[in-house]
């Protein structure tokens, strides 16, 4: 049956093919089923790990479930305080913070599920994370646990399982490491330092000094109320409360991680290790990674730790969306925004006043917040001929990061017997770290939450950076063959760390950059901007405001960049800036305007 404003699929008429995330259609991916898997219903099993009980959550059902109501309408006869384009984690975080302050908000999501690349999908009893399952920001102390705080903003919380490591590195062989350099980043900071120092004993002192510099940054961030770095009243207030922390952070504003690493470390192989420490979350080496960002990541993994949400990463977006609605907001699905409505002359002040959907509906708002990439925002939804000068300069400083080739597998549990580490990084040649398909990211979330797979099975999710150009001009047959060939090559590489993987695989599904572009609605499938030249620390990265009045950007195209906790950080900043501009939060208008111009001048000059 069809209800006005919602799609409802009654259980008795559930479709034979599930409604799912990116990997469902033959034109976008390959679905290879090697054997039938056993049925399993919710609550059938309870498995024990890390001293806690986890109830089974995955089941052989479509996702979203047929009984779930999917809202597709919201009022269009009013002016919202904020119209949010995109229901990724940045947009949801912004909306959550806004509705908690009483703002009238509508979130417009093109797909059927919230969360964007932090969503999940279900197949034959497996619950697969679309993107990474390495979750920062889910601790319970300090101020940098932003995912926890964001959920709390709308009265939500999610149980988590602690990961004993952040990641285990399997790095290239060398004369010093004939079997390859292997390093585990343990949850306990001292254990990680000791392990790395044992690999590089001559650099023991330098290792500690470098990571201690990271702790200076993290400890300074972790006492501040993290809001908009574009709002001077807030900044001065934080300086009055925590002057030393603010001064420390200011001293690192223009510094990149490679600068600090070389100050304390001389060993070239160890410096390459620092490069890949940055690369796995920034997709660029240490010289192009702002030191403040590194300080946040390198220390939160030991302070709050990596914590996996029980039931899958996709629960984060689902809980936030439900919380936003509970607080009076609207989350609309199948809402394809085609145009951001801008009024005013090209040579004068222009203002965003709403959006138009592909079906003709118009949502008007005092502000428009885009969770799309800056390329999609300005070139697709406003027009390449209408780029503000700041956006032209942004395109000189930054380029699109690569997308990913993704391989989701269901495997027999025996092949991973004794495995306790969820995340692995495999690189066989340092020279290929920044090339397409060089680094393999591997996630095995079922070692933390067994409920994600049927009994006797594990999930192995492997993904590697890839460019959409590698998938252009292929016929459907060529496309399918290329996907299978690359998937086989990746499985062969993974045998080095998971012997017997191919023989143990019972389910395999492939996604390419074309998949990411199609289902995540991101130009070229990109996961955000990366520097095209050496950045001026964090000052090169754009914040939330734009040169179009009332238009804000949030997500991985805004400071601090890529990663779930990072885009939630951008959401905190964006919501605060919007609330200030709406007059809900206090400000000093004259100083505010002058400070904004100063930031813009410094950033554009960089």
Secondary structure, DSSP 8 states (H G I E B T S, - for coil): -EETTEE---GGG--SS---STT-STTTEEEEE-S------TTS-EEEETTEEEE----SS-SS-TT--EE-----SSEESEEEE--BHHHHHHHHHHHTTT--EEEE-SSSSSBGGG-EEEETTEEEESS-----S--SSSS--HHHHHHHHTT----EEE-SEEEEEE----SS-TT--EEEEESSHHHHHHHHHHHTGGGHHHHHHHHHHHHHHHHHHTTS----TT-HHHHHHHHHH-HHHHHHHHHTTT-BHHHHHHHH---HHHHHHHHHHHHHHHSS-GGGSBHHHHHHHHHHHHHT--EEETT-THHHHHHHHHHHHHTT-EEESS--EEEEEEES-TTS--EEEEEEETTS-EEEES-EEE-S-HHIIIIIIIIGGG--HHHHHHHHHEEE--EEEEEEEEEEGGGGTT----EEEE-S-GGGTTSTT-SEEEE-GGGT-GGGS-TTEEEEEEEEEE-GGGGSS--HHHHHHHHHHHHHHHHHHHTTTSTTHHHHEEEEEEE-HHHHHHHH--GGG--SEEESS---GGGGS--SB-SSBTEEE-STTSTT-SSHHHHHHHHHHHHHHHHHHTTSS---HHHHHHHHHHHHHHHHH-
